[in-house]
Amino acid sequence: MKAVLSSYYRVFRSYISQPATRRIESGPERSDFSKGRRRFRETSSHKTFLHRTCTLVVLLCFLHISVTVFYYVRSLDFKQTFVQNQQIQQDQRKLTAYVRGGEGDTKPSTTFPLSRHHNATEKSLESLEKCPDPSPVLVGPLRIEFSSPVSLENVRKENPELRMGGRYKPKDCIALQKVAIIIPFRNRDEHLKFWLYYLHPILQRQQLDYGVYVINQAGDETFNRAKLLNVGYAEALKEYDYECFVFSDVDLIPMDDRNTYKCFSQPRHLSVSMDKFGFRLPYNQYFGGVSSMSKEQFLKINGFPNNYWGWGGEDDDIYNRLSSKGMSISRPSAAVGKCRMIRHERDKQNEPNPQRFDRIAHTRDTMHKDGIHSLQYKVVNVERDQLFTKITVDVGKPPN
């Protein structure tokens, strides 16, 4: 760059040192021819001066542009170097923090290779913090529609972080709870597609360590929702040390992801305001649709009853069990607890249970004999998909 500037300087000095016009000798007597020649020379001299001046201006402009470009490129190199240095310093600080550990305890010093992508190294140090509560990635109210069909293949593509069996845990923090989602099921494949489509993104934003278990009743005997929920509880614990259980009908979708599918200090009723009931609670003791209980709460009431065959009654039985053990129902607000139900006709072999009212009246007498401790069933098949674990079971048939 110095050589370029020197050459421009020499050209500039040469232009300055040359005379603008040549001296024209004059004598006491000048002929007309001499006068015309002088005027011609003066005119030519003026044109030459203008040409040189323009050329000089162009050279100066070019010089200015060259210098500007040169220093601009130098500044880019400097910025890039600065950013890289800052990144290296940040990486070094992070690695130093991981080596030191918590509460001022110092681990043996280790040298780590710095890399722009060192997430794997960070995770291997097992120093993740617990996920915040509430999750910072929640979006609030959701638009839930059932007009367009759902493809399970698309749901799989849209949830690449899921592990086989419908399992998920956050990568950047430790989930506050391990949650098993239990869905009683039979012949509701289209409803299940909508549930998986909406719930997997919601549960991931809630930063839960969760698994989805679809408990499918084999055969065509009368449907037993409560017994299937007991089966889901038992089977899920065979796979993982879950501490919270969410029991959800397959046709209910939450309309707000702030309605976290986890457990609380009291049993939780999650489907507070359903569109089916005009977004109102049908009665204060209602515990149907979607609910959650911790393992301790579930065992305290001996789980769900096994003798409710057909539609209705088991939810009120659960409420009586909880009440008898001194527990109360917690709920989110009506706005956060909104749910949409997928409209459908009542299933065959799921007619209203004519014995439900008599059984509800005797919950306190039967709950210690009928529940998770008296559960009997047979596993027919286990299917593990990326989106769920489907367990088909034979739960028997109602007594004559």
DODO-664972 format. One record per residue: x, y, z of N, C-alpha, C in turn; residue in three letters. Coordinates in steps of 0.1 Angstrom, whole numbers, padded with zeros to 4 digits, always signed. Layout:
<recs>
XYZXYZXYZALA;...
</recs>
This chain:
<recs>
+0008-0012+0000+0000+0000+0000+0009+0012+0000MET;+0020+0012+0007+0029+0023+0007+0035+0026-0007LYS;+0038+0016-0015+0043+0018-0029+0032+0024-0037ALA;+0019+0021-0036+0009+0027-0043+0008+0042-0040VAL;+0009+0045-0027+0008+0059-0023+0020+0067-0029LEU;+0032+0061-0029+0043+0068-0034+0042+0071-0049SER;+0037+0062-0056+0036+0064-0071+0026+0075-0073SER;+0015+0075-0066+0005+0086-0067+0011+0099-0064TYR;+0020+0100-0054+0026+0112-0050+0035+0117-0061TYR;+0043+0108-0067+0052+0113-0078+0045+0118-0090ARG;+0033+0112-0093+0025+0117-0104+0020+0131-0101VAL;+0015+0132-0089+0010+0145-0084+0021+0156-0085PHE;+0033+0154-0080+0044+0164-0081+0048+0167-0095ARG;+0047+0157-0104+0051+0160-0118+0041+0169-0125SER;+0028+0167-0121+0018+0176-0127+0019+0190-0121TYR;+0023+0192-0109+0024+0205-0103+0036+0212-0108ILE;+0047+0205-0110+0060+0212-0114+0059+0217-0129SER;+0051+0211-0137+0051+0215-0151+0043+0228-0152GLN;+0049+0237-0161+0042+0250-0163+0029+0249-0170PRO;+0020+0257-0166+0006+0256-0173+0007+0261-0187ALA;+0015+0271-0190+0016+0277-0203+0031+0279-0206THR;+0034+0278-0218+0048+0281-0222+0049+0296-0225ARG;+0062+0301-0221+0064+0315-0223+0065+0318-0238ARG;+0059+0328-0242+0059+0332-0256+0067+0345-0258ILE;+0077+0343-0265+0086+0355-0266+0079+0366-0274GLU;+0081+0378-0270+0075+0389-0277+0085+0400-0281SER;+0083+0405-0291+0092+0416-0295+0085+0429-0297GLY;+0092+0439-0300+0086+0452-0302+0077+0451-0314PRO;+0080+0442-0324+0071+0442-0335+0067+0428-0337GLU;+0053+0426-0338+0048+0412-0340+0039+0413-0352ARG;+0040+0404-0360+0032+0403-0372+0018+0397-0368SER;+0009+0398-0377-0004+0392-0375-0003+0377-0374ASP;+0006+0372-0382+0008+0358-0381+0013+0353-0368PHE;+0022+0361-0362+0027+0358-0348+0016+0359-0338SER;+0007+0369-0340-0004+0371-0330-0013+0359-0331LYS;-0016+0354-0343-0025+0343-0345-0019+0330-0339GLY;-0006+0329-0341+0000+0317-0336+0000+0317-0321ARG;+0002+0329-0315+0002+0330-0300-0011+0326-0295ARG;-0022+0332-0301-0036+0329-0296-0038+0314-0297ARG;-0034+0308-0308-0036+0293-0310-0029+0286-0298PHE;-0016+0290-0295-0008+0283-0285-0015+0285-0271ARG;-0020+0298-0269-0027+0300-0256-0039+0291-0254GLU;-0047+0290-0265-0059+0282-0265-0055+0267-0262THR;-0045+0263-0269-0041+0249-0268-0036+0247-0253SER;-0028+0257-0249-0023+0256-0235-0034+0255-0225SER;-0044+0263-0227-0056+0263-0217-0063+0249-0218HIS;-0064+0243-0229-0070+0230-0231-0062+0219-0224LYS;-0049+0221-0226-0040+0211-0219-0040+0212-0204THR;-0041+0224-0199-0042+0226-0184-0055+0220-0179PHE;-0066+0222-0186-0079+0217-0182-0079+0201-0182LEU;-0072+0196-0192-0072+0181-0193-0063+0176-0182HIS;-0052+0182-0179-0044+0178-0168-0051+0179-0154ARG;-0058+0190-0153-0065+0192-0140-0076+0181-0138THR;-0083+0178-0149-0094+0167-0148-0087+0154-0145CYS;-0076+0151-0152-0069+0139-0149-0064+0138-0135THR;-0059+0149-0130-0054+0149-0116-0066+0146-0106LEU;-0077+0152-0109-0089+0150-0100-0093+0135-0100VAL;-0093+0129-0113-0097+0115-0114-0087+0107-0106VAL;-0074+0110-0107-0064+0102-0100-0066+0104-0085LEU;-0069+0116-0080-0071+0118-0066-0083+0110-0061LEU;-0094+0110-0069-0106+0102-0065-0103+0087-0064CYS;-0095+0083-0074-0091+0069-0074-0083+0065-0062PHE;-0074+0074-0059-0065+0073-0047-0074+0072-0034LEU;-0084+0081-0033-0092+0081-0021-0100+0068-0020HIS;-0106+0063-0031-0113+0051-0031-0105+0039-0027ILE;-0092+0039-0033-0083+0028-0030-0080+0027-0015SER;-0077+0039-0009-0074+0040+0005-0086+0035+0013VAL;-0097+0040+0009-0110+0036+0017-0112+0021+0016THR;-0111+0015+0005-0113+0001+0004-0103-0007+0012VAL;-0090-0002+0011-0080-0009+0019-0083-0009+0034PHE;-0086+0002+0039-0089+0003+0054-0102-0004+0057TYR;-0111-0004+0048-0124-0012+0051-0121-0027+0052TYR;-0113-0032+0043-0110-0046+0044-0102-0049+0057VAL;-0093-0040+0060-0085-0042+0073-0095-0042+0085ARG;-0105-0033+0084-0114-0033+0096-0122-0046+0097SER;-0126-0052+0085-0134-0064+0086-0125-0075+0092LEU;-0113-0076+0088-0104-0086+0094-0103-0084+0109ASP;-0102-0071+0113-0101-0069+0127-0113-0073+0135PHE;-0125-0070+0129-0138-0073+0136-0139-0088+0137LYS;-0135-0096+0126-0136-0110+0127-0127-0116+0138GLN;-0115-0110+0138-0106-0115+0148-0111-0112+0162THR;-0117-0100+0164-0122-0096+0177-0133-0106+0181PHE;-0142-0109+0172-0154-0118+0175-0148-0131+0179VAL;-0139-0136+0171-0133-0150+0174-0127-0150+0188GLN;-0119-0139+0191-0113-0138+0204-0123-0138+0216ASN;-0134-0130+0213-0145-0130+0224-0151-0143+0225GLN;-0153-0151+0214-0160-0164+0215-0151-0173+0223GLN;-0138-0173+0220-0128-0182+0227-0128-0179+0242ILE;-0129-0166+0245-0129-0162+0259-0141-0167+0266GLN;-0153-0166+0259-0165-0171+0265-0165-0186+0267GLN;-0160-0193+0257-0159-0207+0258-0150-0211+0270ASP;-0139-0204+0271-0130-0207+0282-0136-0205+0296GLN;-0144-0194+0297-0151-0191+0309-0161-0202+0313ARG;-0168-0206+0302-0178-0217+0304-0172-0230+0309LYS;-0161-0234+0302-0154-0246+0306-0148-0245+0319LEU;-0143-0233+0323-0137-0232+0336-0148-0233+0347THR;-0160-0227+0344-0171-0229+0354-0175-0243+0356ALA;-0175-0251+0345-0179-0265+0346-0168-0273+0354TYR;-0156-0269+0352-0145-0276+0359-0146-0273+0374VAL;-0149-0261+0377-0149-0257+0391-0160-0264+0399ARG;-0172-0265+0392-0183-0271+0399-0190-0261+0408GLY;-0199-0265+0417-0207-0256+0425-0202-0255+0439GLY;-0207-0245+0446-0205-0242+0460-0190-0241+0463GLU;-0182-0236+0453-0168-0233+0456-0159-0245+0456GLY;-0164-0257+0454-0156-0269+0454-0148-0270+0441ASP;-0135-0272+0442-0127-0272+0430-0124-0287+0426THR;-0127-0291+0414-0123-0304+0409-0109-0303+0403LYS;-0102-0314+0401-0089-0314+0395-0090-0307+0381PRO;-0080-0298+0379-0079-0290+0367-0077-0299+0355SER;-0085-0297+0344-0084-0304+0332-0084-0295+0320THR;-0076-0298+0310-0075-0289+0298-0085-0295+0288THR;-0094-0287+0283-0104-0291+0273-0101-0284+0260PHE;-0102-0291+0249-0100-0285+0236-0111-0276+0233PRO;-0108-0263+0229-0118-0254+0226-0124-0256+0212LEU;-0137-0255+0211-0144-0257+0198-0156-0248+0198SER;-0159-0244+0186-0171-0236+0184-0183-0243+0187ARG;-0183-0256+0186-0195-0265+0189-0191-0274+0200HIS;-0192-0270+0212-0188-0279+0223-0200-0282+0232HIS;-0212-0283+0226-0224-0286+0234-0222-0300+0240ASN;-0217-0309+0232-0216-0323+0236-0207-0324+0248ALA;-0196-0317+0248-0187-0316+0260-0194-0311+0272THR;-0202-0300+0270-0209-0295+0282-0218-0305+0288GLU;-0226-0312+0279-0236-0321+0284-0230-0333+0291LYS;-0218-0337+0286-0211-0349+0292-0206-0345+0306SER;-0205-0333+0309-0200-0329+0323-0211-0330+0333LEU;-0223-0333+0329-0234-0336+0338-0236-0325+0348GLU;-0237-0313+0343-0239-0302+0352-0251-0293+0348SER;-0260-0300+0342-0272-0293+0338-0280-0288+0350LEU;-0287-0277+0349-0295-0272+0359-0310-0277+0357GLU;-0318-0275+0367-0332-0279+0366-0339-0269+0357LYS;-0349-0274+0350-0357-0266+0341-0364-0255+0350CYS;-0366-0243+0345-0373-0233+0352-0388-0236+0353PRO;-0395-0231+0363-0409-0233+0365-0416-0219+0366ASP;-0424-0215+0357-0429-0222+0345-0418-0222+0334PRO;-0421-0230+0324-0412-0231+0312-0412-0217+0305SER;-0400-0213+0301-0399-0200+0294-0403-0200+0279PRO;-0406-0212+0274-0409-0213+0260-0424-0215+0257VAL;-0432-0214+0267-0447-0215+0265-0452-0203+0257LEU;-0462-0206+0249-0468-0195+0241-0482-0191+0245VAL;-0488-0198+0254-0502-0194+0259-0513-0200+0251GLY;-0524-0192+0248-0535-0197+0241-0532-0203+0227PRO;-0539-0213+0224-0536-0220+0211-0549-0221+0203LEU;-0547-0222+0190-0559-0224+0181-0559-0239+0178ARG;-0570-0245+0182-0572-0260+0180-0583-0262+0170ILE;-0580-0269+0159-0589-0272+0148-0589-0287+0145GLU;-0600-0292+0141-0601-0306+0137-0606-0308+0123PHE;-0606-0298+0115-0611-0298+0102-0602-0305+0092SER;-0589-0304+0093-0580-0310+0084-0575-0323+0089SER;-0574-0334+0081-0569-0347+0086-0554-0346+0090PRO;-0550-0355+0099-0536-0355+0104-0529-0368+0099VAL;-0517-0367+0095-0509-0378+0091-0499-0381+0102SER;-0498-0393+0106-0488-0397+0117-0474-0395+0112LEU;-0472-0397+0099-0459-0396+0093-0454-0381+0094GLU;-0463-0372+0092-0460-0358+0094-0457-0354+0108ASN;-0465-0360+0117-0463-0358+0132-0449-0363+0136VAL;-0445-0374+0130-0431-0379+0133-0421-0370+0128ARG;-0422-0365+0116-0412-0355+0111-0412-0342+0118LYS;-0423-0338+0124-0423-0325+0131-0419-0326+0145GLU;-0416-0339+0150-0411-0341+0163-0399-0350+0163ASN;-0388-0345+0157-0376-0354+0156-0369-0357+0169PRO;-0372-0349+0180-0365-0352+0192-0371-0363+0200GLU;-0383-0368+0196-0389-0379+0203-0381-0392+0201LEU;-0381-0400+0212-0374-0413+0212-0385-0424+0211ARG;-0381-0436+0207-0390-0447+0205-0399-0449+0217MET;-0411-0451+0215-0421-0453+0226-0428-0440+0230GLY;-0426-0429+0222-0432-0416+0226-0425-0410+0238GLY;-0412-0412+0239-0405-0407+0251-0397-0394+0247ARG;-0396-0385+0257-0389-0372+0254-0384-0367+0268TYR;-0372-0360+0267-0367-0353+0279-0360-0341+0273LYS;-0360-0329+0280-0353-0317+0275-0338-0320+0275PRO;-0331-0313+0265-0317-0315+0264-0309-0304+0272LYS;-0315-0293+0274-0308-0282+0280-0310-0280+0295ASP;-0318-0288+0301-0321-0287+0315-0327-0300+0320CYS;-0327-0302+0333-0333-0314+0339-0347-0312+0342ILE;-0356-0320+0336-0371-0318+0338-0374-0319+0353ALA;-0384-0311+0357-0388-0311+0371-0395-0323+0375LEU;-0402-0330+0365-0410-0342+0368-0408-0352+0357GLN;-0410-0365+0361-0410-0376+0351-0425-0380+0350LYS;-0431-0378+0339-0445-0379+0337-0449-0390+0327VAL;-0458-0398+0331-0464-0408+0322-0478-0404+0318ALA;-0480-0402+0305-0494-0399+0300-0501-0411+0297ILE;-0512-0414+0303-0520-0426+0302-0533-0423+0294ILE;-0535-0430+0283-0547-0428+0275-0555-0441+0273ILE;-0567-0442+0279-0575-0454+0277-0580-0454+0263PRO;-0580-0465+0256-0582-0465+0241-0590-0477+0236PHE;-0598-0474+0226-0603-0485+0217-0610-0479+0205ARG;-0605-0482+0193-0611-0478+0181-0612-0463+0179ASN;-0602-0456+0183-0602-0441+0182-0590-0436+0175ARG;-0586-0443+0164-0574-0439+0157-0573-0425+0152ASP;-0584-0420+0146-0584-0406+0141-0583-0396+0153GLU;-0589-0399+0164-0588-0390+0175-0573-0390+0181HIS;-0567-0402+0181-0554-0403+0186-0544-0395+0177LEU;-0546-0394+0164-0538-0386+0155-0538-0372+0159LYS;-0550-0367+0162-0551-0352+0166-0544-0350+0179PHE;-0546-0360+0189-0540-0358+0202-0525-0358+0201TRP;-0519-0367+0193-0505-0367+0191-0500-0355+0184LEU;-0507-0350+0174-0503-0338+0167-0502-0326+0176TYR;-0512-0324+0184-0512-0312+0193-0504-0314+0206TYR;-0505-0325+0212-0499-0327+0226-0484-0328+0226LEU;-0478-0335+0216-0464-0336+0217-0456-0323+0217HIS;-0460-0313+0208-0453-0300+0209-0456-0293+0222PRO;-0468-0294+0227-0472-0288+0240-0463-0294+0251ILE;-0463-0307+0252-0455-0313+0263-0440-0310+0262LEU;-0435-0309+0250-0421-0305+0249-0418-0291+0253GLN;-0427-0282+0250-0426-0268+0254-0427-0267+0269ARG;-0434-0276+0275-0435-0276+0290-0423-0283+0297GLN;-0414-0287+0289-0401-0292+0293-0402-0303+0303GLN;-0410-0313+0299-0413-0325+0308-0405-0337+0303LEU;-0401-0345+0312-0395-0358+0309-0407-0368+0309ASP;-0412-0371+0297-0425-0378+0296-0425-0390+0286TYR;-0435-0398+0288-0437-0409+0278-0452-0410+0276GLY;-0457-0414+0264-0471-0415+0261-0474-0430+0260VAL;-0484-0434+0268-0489-0448+0268-0503-0449+0264TYR;-0506-0456+0253-0519-0458+0248-0523-0472+0253VAL;-0533-0473+0261-0537-0486+0267-0550-0490+0260ILE;-0548-0500+0251-0559-0504+0242-0566-0517+0247ASN;-0579-0516+0249-0586-0527+0253-0589-0537+0242GLN;-0585-0549+0244-0587-0559+0233-0601-0565+0234ALA;-0605-0570+0222-0618-0576+0222-0630-0566+0220GLY;-0642-0571+0222-0654-0562+0220-0663-0563+0233ASP;-0657-0566+0244-0664-0566+0256-0667-0551+0261GLU;-0676-0549+0270-0679-0536+0275-0666-0529+0279THR;-0665-0516+0276-0654-0508+0278-0652-0505+0293PHE;-0640-0505+0298-0637-0503+0312-0625-0492+0313ASN;-0629-0480+0313-0619-0469+0312-0610-0469+0325ARG;-0616-0470+0337-0608-0469+0349-0598-0480+0350ALA;-0602-0492+0346-0593-0504+0347-0581-0502+0338LYS;-0584-0496+0326-0573-0494+0316-0563-0483+0322LEU;-0568-0474+0330-0559-0464+0336-0550-0471+0346LEU;-0556-0480+0354-0548-0488+0363-0537-0496+0356ASN;-0541-0502+0345-0531-0509+0337-0520-0500+0332VAL;-0523-0488+0327-0513-0478+0322-0504-0475+0333GLY;-0509-0473+0345-0500-0469+0357-0490-0481+0359TYR;-0495-0493+0359-0486-0505+0362-0476-0507+0351ALA;-0480-0506+0339-0471-0509+0328-0461-0498+0326GLU;-0465-0485+0328-0455-0475+0327-0443-0476+0337ALA;-0447-0480+0349-0437-0481+0360-0427-0493+0357LEU;-0431-0502+0348-0422-0513+0344-0410-0507+0335LYS;-0413-0496+0329-0403-0491+0320-0395-0479+0325GLU;-0400-0472+0335-0393-0460+0339-0398-0456+0353TYR;-0390-0449+0360-0394-0445+0374-0402-0432+0374ASP;-0413-0433+0368-0422-0421+0367-0427-0417+0381TYR;-0428-0404+0383-0433-0399+0396-0446-0392+0395GLU;-0451-0390+0383-0464-0383+0380-0471-0390+0369CYS;-0484-0391+0370-0493-0398+0361-0504-0388+0356PHE;-0505-0386+0343-0516-0378+0338-0525-0388+0330VAL;-0538-0388+0334-0548-0396+0328-0557-0388+0319PHE;-0556-0391+0306-0563-0382+0296-0571-0390+0286SER;-0584-0386+0284-0592-0391+0273-0585-0387+0260ASP;-0587-0395+0250-0580-0393+0237-0587-0382+0229VAL;-0599-0378+0233-0606-0368+0225-0605-0354+0231ASP;-0597-0351+0241-0596-0338+0247-0582-0332+0244LEU;-0582-0319+0239-0570-0312+0236-0570-0299+0243ILE;-0559-0296+0251-0559-0283+0258-0557-0272+0248PRO;-0563-0260+0252-0562-0248+0243-0552-0238+0248MET;-0544-0242+0258-0534-0233+0264-0523-0241+0269ASP;-0510-0239+0264-0499-0247+0269-0494-0244+0283ASP;-0500-0233+0289-0497-0230+0303-0504-0239+0312ARG;-0513-0247+0307-0520-0258+0315-0510-0270+0315ASN;-0501-0269+0324-0490-0279+0324-0495-0293+0329THR;-0491-0303+0321-0495-0317+0324-0485-0323+0333TYR;-0486-0319+0346-0477-0324+0356-0485-0325+0369LYS;-0478-0329+0380-0485-0331+0393-0482-0320+0402CYS;-0491-0318+0412-0491-0307+0422-0492-0313+0436PHE;-0492-0304+0445-0493-0309+0459-0506-0316+0462SER;-0517-0312+0454-0530-0319+0455-0533-0325+0441GLN;-0542-0335+0441-0546-0340+0428-0551-0329+0419PRO;-0548-0330+0406-0550-0319+0397-0561-0323+0387ARG;-0571-0315+0385-0580-0316+0374-0577-0306+0363HIS;-0573-0311+0352-0567-0303+0341-0577-0298+0331LEU;-0587-0306+0328-0597-0302+0318-0608-0294+0325SER;-0605-0282+0329-0615-0274+0338-0627-0269+0330VAL;-0624-0263+0319-0635-0257+0311-0635-0262+0297SER;-0644-0271+0294-0645-0278+0281-0655-0271+0273MET;-0653-0271+0260-0663-0265+0251-0676-0273+0251ASP;-0675-0286+0254-0687-0294+0255-0697-0289+0266LYS;-0691-0283+0276-0700-0277+0287-0700-0262+0287PHE;-0697-0256+0275-0698-0242+0274-0687-0235+0282GLY;-0675-0242+0283-0663-0237+0290-0666-0234+0304PHE;-0675-0242+0310-0677-0241+0324-0676-0255+0331ARG;-0674-0255+0344-0673-0267+0351-0687-0272+0354LEU;-0690-0284+0349-0704-0289+0351-0709-0290+0365PRO;-0700-0294+0374-0703-0294+0389-0690-0295+0396TYR;-0690-0290+0408-0678-0288+0416-0670-0301+0418ASN;-0677-0312+0419-0670-0325+0422-0665-0332+0409GLN;-0667-0325+0398-0663-0332+0385-0648-0333+0384TYR;-0644-0346+0380-0629-0349+0380-0626-0357+0367PHE;-0635-0355+0357-0633-0363+0344-0625-0356+0334GLY;-0622-0363+0323-0615-0357+0312-0600-0359+0313GLY;-0594-0350+0319-0579-0351+0321-0576-0347+0335VAL;-0568-0356+0342-0564-0353+0356-0550-0358+0358SER;-0544-0354+0369-0530-0359+0372-0530-0362+0387SER;-0521-0372+0390-0519-0376+0404-0504-0380+0405MET;-0498-0377+0416-0485-0382+0419-0486-0397+0422SER;-0475-0404+0422-0475-0418+0426-0480-0420+0440LYS;-0476-0411+0449-0480-0412+0463-0495-0410+0464GLU;-0500-0400+0457-0515-0397+0458-0523-0409+0452GLN;-0518-0415+0441-0524-0426+0435-0525-0438+0444PHE;-0514-0441+0450-0514-0453+0459-0522-0450+0472LEU;-0523-0438+0476-0530-0435+0488-0545-0438+0487LYS;-0550-0438+0475-0565-0441+0472-0566-0454+0466ILE;-0555-0462+0465-0556-0475+0459-0560-0474+0444ASN;-0555-0464+0437-0558-0462+0423-0572-0461+0419GLY;-0575-0465+0407-0589-0464+0402-0597-0476+0405PHE;-0610-0476+0405-0618-0488+0406-0617-0496+0394PRO;-0619-0509+0395-0618-0519+0384-0632-0523+0380ASN;-0642-0520+0387-0656-0526+0385-0666-0516+0378ASN;-0661-0506+0371-0670-0497+0364-0669-0501+0349TYR;-0679-0509+0345-0680-0513+0331-0690-0504+0324TRP;-0686-0499+0313-0695-0490+0306-0692-0475+0309GLY;-0700-0466+0304-0698-0452+0305-0703-0446+0318TRP;-0694-0438+0325-0698-0430+0336-0696-0436+0350GLY;-0693-0427+0360-0693-0431+0374-0679-0432+0379GLY;-0669-0436+0371-0655-0438+0377-0649-0425+0382GLU;-0652-0414+0375-0646-0401+0379-0651-0397+0392ASP;-0664-0399+0394-0670-0395+0407-0665-0404+0418ASP;-0662-0417+0415-0657-0426+0425-0643-0421+0429ASP;-0635-0417+0419-0622-0412+0422-0623-0399+0431ILE;-0632-0391+0428-0634-0379+0437-0637-0383+0451TYR;-0646-0393+0453-0649-0398+0466-0637-0404+0473ASN;-0629-0411+0466-0617-0417+0472-0607-0406+0477ARG;-0605-0396+0468-0596-0385+0472-0601-0377+0484LEU;-0614-0375+0484-0621-0367+0495-0620-0375+0508SER;-0621-0388+0507-0621-0397+0519-0607-0397+0526SER;-0597-0394+0518-0583-0394+0523-0578-0380+0526LYS;-0587-0371+0527-0584-0357+0531-0578-0349+0520GLY;-0578-0353+0508-0572-0345+0497-0583-0337+0490MET;-0579-0326+0484-0588-0317+0477-0583-0316+0462SER;-0592-0311+0454-0589-0310+0439-0583-0296+0436ILE;-0572-0296+0430-0566-0283+0425-0569-0281+0410SER;-0570-0269+0406-0574-0267+0392-0567-0254+0387ARG;-0564-0254+0374-0559-0241+0368-0571-0232+0367PRO;-0569-0219+0363-0580-0210+0360-0588-0215+0348SER;-0600-0209+0348-0609-0213+0337-0603-0210+0323ALA;-0596-0199+0323-0590-0194+0310-0579-0203+0306ALA;-0570-0207+0315-0559-0216+0312-0563-0230+0310VAL;-0574-0234+0317-0578-0248+0316-0588-0251+0305GLY;-0589-0243+0295-0598-0245+0284-0594-0258+0276LYS;-0604-0265+0272-0601-0277+0263-0612-0278+0252CYS;-0608-0284+0241-0617-0287+0230-0619-0302+0229ARG;-0631-0306+0227-0634-0321+0226-0637-0324+0211MET;-0631-0335+0206-0634-0339+0193-0648-0346+0193ILE;-0657-0340+0185-0671-0345+0185-0672-0359+0179ARG;-0680-0368+0185-0681-0381+0181-0693-0388+0186HIS;-0698-0399+0180-0709-0406+0186-0703-0415+0197GLU;-0712-0419+0206-0708-0428+0217-0704-0441+0211ARG;-0693-0447+0217-0688-0459+0212-0697-0471+0215ASP;-0697-0481+0206-0704-0493+0209-0697-0500+0221LYS;-0705-0507+0229-0700-0514+0241-0695-0504+0251GLN;-0701-0492+0251-0697-0482+0261-0710-0474+0265ASN;-0720-0482+0267-0733-0476+0271-0732-0472+0285GLU;-0741-0463+0289-0741-0458+0303-0742-0470+0313PRO;-0734-0469+0323-0734-0480+0333-0746-0478+0343ASN;-0755-0488+0343-0767-0486+0351-0764-0488+0366PRO;-0752-0494+0369-0749-0496+0383-0740-0485+0389GLN;-0737-0475+0381-0727-0465+0386-0732-0457+0398ARG;-0744-0454+0399-0749-0446+0411-0748-0454+0424PHE;-0751-0467+0423-0750-0475+0435-0736-0477+0439ASP;-0727-0478+0429-0713-0480+0432-0707-0467+0438ARG;-0710-0456+0433-0705-0443+0438-0709-0441+0453ILE;-0721-0446+0456-0726-0444+0470-0718-0452+0480ALA;-0711-0463+0475-0704-0472+0484-0689-0471+0482HIS;-0684-0460+0477-0670-0459+0474-0661-0462+0486THR;-0665-0456+0497-0657-0457+0510-0656-0472+0514ARG;-0666-0479+0511-0666-0493+0515-0658-0502+0506ASP;-0657-0498+0493-0651-0507+0483-0637-0503+0479THR;-0633-0491+0482-0620-0486+0477-0608-0493+0481MET;-0608-0499+0493-0596-0506+0498-0595-0520+0492HIS;-0607-0525+0487-0606-0539+0481-0605-0538+0466LYS;-0610-0528+0460-0611-0527+0446-0602-0515+0441ASP;-0591-0519+0434-0582-0508+0429-0569-0514+0423GLY;-0558-0507+0425-0546-0511+0418-0540-0523+0425ILE;-0543-0526+0437-0538-0538+0444-0545-0550+0440HIS;-0557-0549+0435-0565-0561+0431-0566-0562+0416SER;-0557-0554+0409-0558-0554+0394-0553-0567+0388LEU;-0561-0572+0378-0557-0584+0371-0560-0581+0356GLN;-0550-0585+0348-0552-0583+0333-0541-0591+0326TYR;-0542-0591+0313-0532-0599+0305-0528-0590+0293LYS;-0515-0589+0292-0509-0581+0281-0510-0590+0268VAL;-0516-0585+0258-0518-0592+0245-0507-0588+0235VAL;-0504-0575+0235-0494-0570+0225-0488-0557+0230ASN;-0475-0554+0226-0469-0541+0229-0463-0536+0216VAL;-0467-0524+0212-0463-0518+0200-0456-0504+0204GLU;-0443-0503+0199-0436-0491+0202-0434-0483+0189ARG;-0439-0471+0189-0438-0462+0178-0430-0450+0183ASP;-0425-0442+0174-0418-0430+0178-0427-0420+0186GLN;-0440-0421+0183-0450-0412+0189-0456-0417+0202LEU;-0456-0431+0204-0463-0436+0216-0459-0451+0218PHE;-0463-0456+0230-0462-0470+0233-0477-0475+0234THR;-0480-0484+0226-0494-0489+0226-0494-0503+0232LYS;-0501-0505+0243-0502-0517+0250-0516-0523+0249ILE;-0518-0534+0242-0531-0540+0241-0533-0550+0252THR;-0544-0549+0259-0545-0558+0271-0559-0564+0271VAL;-0560-0575+0277-0573-0582+0280-0576-0579+0294ASP;-0587-0571+0296-0591-0568+0310-0603-0576+0315VAL;-0606-0587+0307-0617-0595+0311-0631-0590+0307GLY;-0641-0594+0314-0654-0589+0310-0662-0587+0323LYS;-0673-0579+0322-0681-0577+0334-0688-0589+0340PRO;-0689-0590+0353-0696-0602+0359-0710-0602+0355PRO;-0716-0614+0354-0730-0615+0350-0739-0610+0361ASN;
</recs>
